[in-house]
Amino acid sequence: MKALVIDAPFQASIKEVPYPAPGKGEVTIKVERAGICGTDVHIFKGEYLSSYPIIPGHEFSGSIHEIGEGVEGHAAGDRVTAEPNIFCGKCEYCLTNRGNHCDQWQATGVTQNGAMAEYVVVPASNVFRIPDSMSYGVGAFIEPMACVVYAMNRLKLNVGDRTLIFGAGAMGQQLIQSLAHAGASELVVVDLAPDKLQLAKQWGATKTVLSHEIEQQLGAEHYPRGFDVVVDATGIPAVIEQALRYLGPTGKYLQFGVTAQDSKISLSPFDLYQKDWTLIGSMAINHTFYPALNWVKERRVQLEHLITSVLSLDEVPALLAEGADSSQLKIQIQIT
């Protein structure tokens, strides 16, 4: 079968690789759509957890092609998506509802071959049916939405919290809709791109600010107490340092954007102490795939409009090498 293979950092190409036959308790999915995530870019650059060679792709949808021994409840032809995170179910973290920190954590498209290929094999327990009314494009969006649901569960937003979010890309747009539904009062969004800010305003932001105008618009003159909640959806260390300056007393800060592993920021420990801050990380998914699927299925969150480009698999190596157009939100790959 044809697949995108990253052999080493900055080395990606299309290759013919063996078909992944399902083992016991597994299914092989014929991939229709796969999303390109910021994490995939970090993998391409050698900035994440992956070893090489690796077939990336952890956001995907398709149909079941083949069923392994002992699998029940699934049938060939089922329209599906799948959670990429694979937990052992036996370690201390799994047994205390912290599976995303499993001692034997694996992930399709991150530590195991993923869905930027014609076929991908996954544990049957990780497979979820999608309704006929849901497009494969939206089906491939359930995984990032499950990351957002986990972040929202971690954040525990209070109704009426004044909220500031940095980054209005695809993940930022999902967070904006989610924060609006969860009860944020003022919801201010900062980004470089006017068109992304316009979209943010359409889907829940109460105010938008261009990055170069942030101090003018959000400084102490206008927000002397800062914000109750500040969220980073950029993964850019300089932006993260800037974001923390707008966090008010007893505020909660959510680090959602993924940085390179060796990134560092400066943080005042006195501010952390004196202002009673709560700093929150949000790593991937933790049993939030079903809630995300249900939220999307009931159209509480709209995703189709976030797909701004659909490429063929053959076009992806050049995209990774050249870098995506910053005006894009979600780029997906049409596999078949």
N, C-alpha and C positions, 0 to 999 in steps of 0.2 A: 504494500500500500504506500501511498505518497504521504510524507509528513515533513513538517518543519523541524529540523534538528539544530540545536545549539551545541556545537562541539566544544566550545571554549568561549570565554568572554569575547564579545564582538565578532564571533564566527558563527553565522547562521546560514543554512542553505536548505533547499528542498531535496529530499532523498527518498529512495525506495527502501522501506524497512519492513520487517516481518509483520504479518497480520497478528494482532494480539488476541489469541483464542482465550475464552474465559476458562478459569479454573473452577474448583469447587466453591460455590457461594458467590460466583461472579457473573456479570453479564458483559457482553461486548456491545457497545453502542455505535451505530453508524452516525457520525457527526454531521449535523446540518449547519449549525452556526457556532462559532467560537468568538468570544470577545477578547480584545487586547487590553490588558490591564497595566497599570503602572508597575505592578509587581513583575510582570513579564519583561518590562523594560529593564528593571533592576537585575533580573536574572540574565538578560542579554549582556548587561554591562559587568556582570560578576559581582554585584553588590548585594546579593541576597543569599539564602540558605542552600541553594541548589548545588549539586555536584553535576559533572558533565561526563558524557553527553546527556542531553535531556530534550524531550519533546515538550514544550510548554503548552499552556492552555488549561485553565482551571474554571473558566466561565463558558459553559457550553450547553447545547441542547441537541436532540436528534431522536432517533428511534432505535429500539432494541433490535439488534441484528442476530445475536446468538445468546443462548442461556446456558450457564454452566451447571454442573451436577448439584443437586440439592436445592436449587432455587425455586421458590414458590411465590405466587402472587404477581408474577410478571410474565409477559408473553411477547414473542417476536412481533414487531410492528408497533408496540406501544410507543406513544410519543412521550419523551421523558427529558428531564434534566437530572443532574446529580450533584450532590455535595462532594467537593474534592477532598475534604479533610477526613483522614482515616485514623480512628482512635482504637487503642487496644481493648478498652472496656474493662481492664483489670487493674491498672495501676492506681496509686493514691489519687492522682488528679482526675482520672476518669470516674472513680468511685465517689468523688466529692463534687461532681458537676463542673469540672474544670478541664474537660476533654481537650480543649485547644492547647493545653500544656502537657498533654499525654507524654509519658516517658518514651513511648515508641511512636510518636506522632509522625505521620506521613501525609502527603498531599498529592493528589493527581495534578500533574502539570507543574509541580514544584520540586518534589523529591522523587516522584514516579512519573513515567511518561504520561503526557496529557493529551488534550483534545485538538491541538493544531495538527490534525491528521485525519485521514478518512475514517479511522476507527479508533476507539479507546476502550480499555477494559477497566471496570470499576467494581467494587463490592456491591452486590445486589441490595444490601441494606442502605446504601447511600443513594439509591435511585428513587426518583419521585415522578409520578405521572403529571403531565400538564394537560389541561383541557384542550379540546379541539379548537376552541375559540381563541386560544392563546397562540400567537405567532412564535416561530422558533427564535426570532430575534429577541422577543420579550422573555422567552424561556431561558435564553442564555444570560439574562440579566438577573435571574433569581439569586445566583451566588453573590454578586456584589450587594444586592439588596439584603441578603442574610447577614453580610458584614455590617451593614447599616443598622439592622435590627439589634444585633449584638451590642453595637456601640450605644444605641439608645437605651438598652437595658442597663448597660454599665453607667450611663450618665444619670439616669433617673431624674429627668427634667421635672422641675416643679412648674405647675401651671402658672403662667404669668412671668416666668423668668425672662429677663432682658438678655438677649442672646446675640453674639457676634460670631460670624463664621468667615474664615479666610479660605478662599478657593471656591470657584463656581464652575468647576469642571463637571464631568459626569457624576463622580462620587459626591461632590459638593451639592449638585442639583438634587440628588436623592436625599441627602441630609436636610436640605432646605424644606422639601415637602414633608419629611418626617418630623422635623422640629416644629413646623407649622401645625401639623396634625396633633402633635403631642402637647401643645399648649403654650409655646413661646409667645410672649407678648410682642415686644419689639424684636424684630429679626433682621439684623443688619448684615449685609454680605459685601465682602471686599474682594476685588479681582482686578486684573490688568485689562480685561477685555470688555468693552461696552456691550457687545452683543450677548455675552454670557450673563452680565448683570441685568440686562433687559429680560432675559429668560427667567432669572432668579426672581425678579419683581413680579413676573407673570404667575409664578408658581409658589409664592408664599413670602418672599422677602418684603419687609415693610420699608426698607431703605437700602440703597446700594451706593457703594463708594469705590471710586477708582483708586488703585493702590497709591498713586503719587499724591492723592489728596487726603490721605487718611488722617494725618495730624490736624489738618485744617478742618476736617469734618467731624472727627471723633475725639479731639483733644479734650483736656480738662475743662476748657471753657464750656463745652457742650455736654460732656459726660464726666462730671467731677467725681462720681462714684464708680466709674467704670461699668463693666457688665457683670451680670450674675453668672453667665456661661460664655466661655470662649472656646471655639472649635477650630482646629487646624485641619484642613483637607488638602493641603498642598504637599506636605512632606519636605519642605524647603527649610533648612535650619535657620536662615536669616529671617524668614517669615515667622517661624515659630518663636524666636526671640522677641520679635516685634509684637506678636499676638499677646504674649504674656503681659506686656505693659498695659493692656486694656482690661485686665482682669481685676474686678473690684473685690473688696473685703468679703470673705466667706465664699468667694467665687469658685466655680468648678471649671477646670480646663480639660478638654478632651483632645488627646493626640490621636487623630484618625489617619492622617496622611502617613504613608510609608516613606521613611528616609533610607538612605544608604546605611549599611550596618556600622560603618565607622564614623558616622556624623556625630558632631558634638554641638552643644549650645551652652551659653552662659546663663545662669539662673541665680538670682539673689536669694540665699537661704534665709536672710532676714525677712524679705518680703513673704516668702513661703510661711515663715513662722508668724510674723506680725499680722498678716492679712488672713490667716486661717484658710489658706488655699487648699483645694483638693485637686490633685493632679491624677488624671485617669488615662490609662492606655487602653487600646482596644485591638486585640490580636485576632484577626480573621473571624471565625464563626464558632459558636458554642451552642449547638442544638437549636439553632435559630432558622434552619432552612424551611421547616414547615410554616412557622409564623410569617416568614417573608413570602413564601408561595401564596399563602392565604391572603396576605395584604395586597399583593399584586393581582391575584385572581379576582378579587373584589374591587379592583381599580381604585383603591385608596391612594395608591401611588401610581403615577403615570410614567411610563418608561420609553415607549416607542419613539417619542420625539427626541430622545437623547441619542438615538443611533444616527450619527451624522455621516457615516461613510461605511460602505460594505465592499470589501476587497476579496480577490481570489487568494488562495493560499500562495500561489506563485509570486504575488506582489509583496508578501510580508517581509522577506529578507531585506529588500531595499528600503522598506519603511523603517525597520529597526535600525539599519545603518545610517539612514539620513535623518531620522527623527520625525515624529508626527507633526503636522501642522498644528500650531497652538490653538487655532480656531476650532479644531475638532473637539467633540465631546466623546462619544463612544464609537470607536472603530471596531467593526466586527468582520469576521471572515466567513464567507459562504463557502463551505467545504465541498458540497456536491451540487 
